Amino acid sequence: MKYPQNNKQKKWHEKAQGIVEYALILAFVVGIAAAIFAKGGLAEAVSDAYFRYPRPLPMHWITRQQATRDLLRAS
């Protein structure tokens, strides 16, 4: 690859590189969005996995003493 010789060419080269990088990032984001929102895609799989099983009570709602007491009563 030939490097630009003067300042004008260098600035144009840097601007072009920025545009290419922006286009690649935009293409990546669009690809991820398409995978998420495609019918039968990632969004549906995550939704099915999340709603298929009942959610247990979060552990931060139960104190350690309550959990220990409940386990001792159950056994």
C-alpha positions as CSV (number, residue, x, y, z in Angstrom):
1,M,0.0,0.0,0.0
2,K,1.3,3.4,-0.9
3,Y,1.1,6.0,1.8
4,P,-0.1,9.5,0.9
5,Q,2.7,12.0,0.1
6,N,1.2,15.3,1.0
7,N,-1.0,16.6,3.8
8,K,-4.1,16.9,1.6
9,Q,-3.9,13.2,0.6
10,K,-3.2,12.2,4.2
11,K,-6.4,14.0,5.4
12,W,-8.4,12.4,2.6
13,H,-7.1,9.0,3.4
14,E,-7.9,9.4,7.1
15,K,-11.4,10.6,6.3
16,A,-12.0,7.7,4.0
17,Q,-10.8,5.2,6.6
18,G,-13.2,6.7,9.2
19,I,-16.1,6.3,6.7
20,V,-15.2,2.7,6.1
21,E,-14.9,2.0,9.8
22,Y,-18.3,3.6,10.4
23,A,-19.9,1.5,7.6
24,L,-18.5,-1.7,9.1
25,I,-19.8,-0.9,12.5
26,L,-23.2,0.0,11.1
27,A,-23.3,-3.3,9.1
28,F,-22.4,-5.2,12.3
29,V,-25.2,-3.5,14.3
30,V,-27.7,-4.2,11.5
31,G,-26.7,-7.8,11.4
32,I,-27.2,-8.2,15.2
33,A,-30.6,-6.5,15.0
34,A,-31.7,-8.7,12.2
35,A,-30.7,-11.8,14.2
36,I,-32.6,-10.6,17.2
37,F,-35.8,-9.5,15.5
38,A,-36.1,-12.1,12.8
39,K,-39.2,-14.3,13.1
40,G,-38.2,-17.5,14.8
41,G,-34.8,-16.0,15.6
42,L,-32.9,-15.1,18.8
43,A,-35.7,-13.0,20.3
44,E,-38.2,-15.9,20.2
45,A,-35.6,-18.4,21.6
46,V,-34.8,-16.1,24.5
47,S,-38.5,-15.4,25.2
48,D,-39.3,-19.2,25.1
49,A,-36.4,-20.0,27.5
50,Y,-37.4,-17.2,29.8
51,F,-41.1,-18.0,30.0
52,R,-41.0,-21.8,29.8
53,Y,-40.0,-22.3,33.5
54,P,-41.6,-20.6,36.5
55,R,-39.3,-18.1,38.2
56,P,-38.2,-18.9,41.8
57,L,-38.3,-16.2,44.4
58,P,-35.1,-14.2,44.2
59,M,-32.7,-15.0,46.9
60,H,-32.2,-11.4,48.0
61,W,-35.9,-11.5,49.2
62,I,-35.1,-14.3,51.6
63,T,-32.7,-13.8,54.5
64,R,-30.1,-16.5,55.1
65,Q,-31.7,-17.3,58.5
66,Q,-35.1,-17.8,56.8
67,A,-33.6,-20.1,54.2
68,T,-31.8,-22.2,56.8
69,R,-34.9,-22.4,58.9
70,D,-37.1,-23.5,55.9
71,L,-34.5,-26.1,54.9
72,L,-34.4,-27.6,58.4
73,R,-38.2,-27.8,58.6
74,A,-38.4,-29.5,55.2
75,S,-36.0,-32.3,56.2
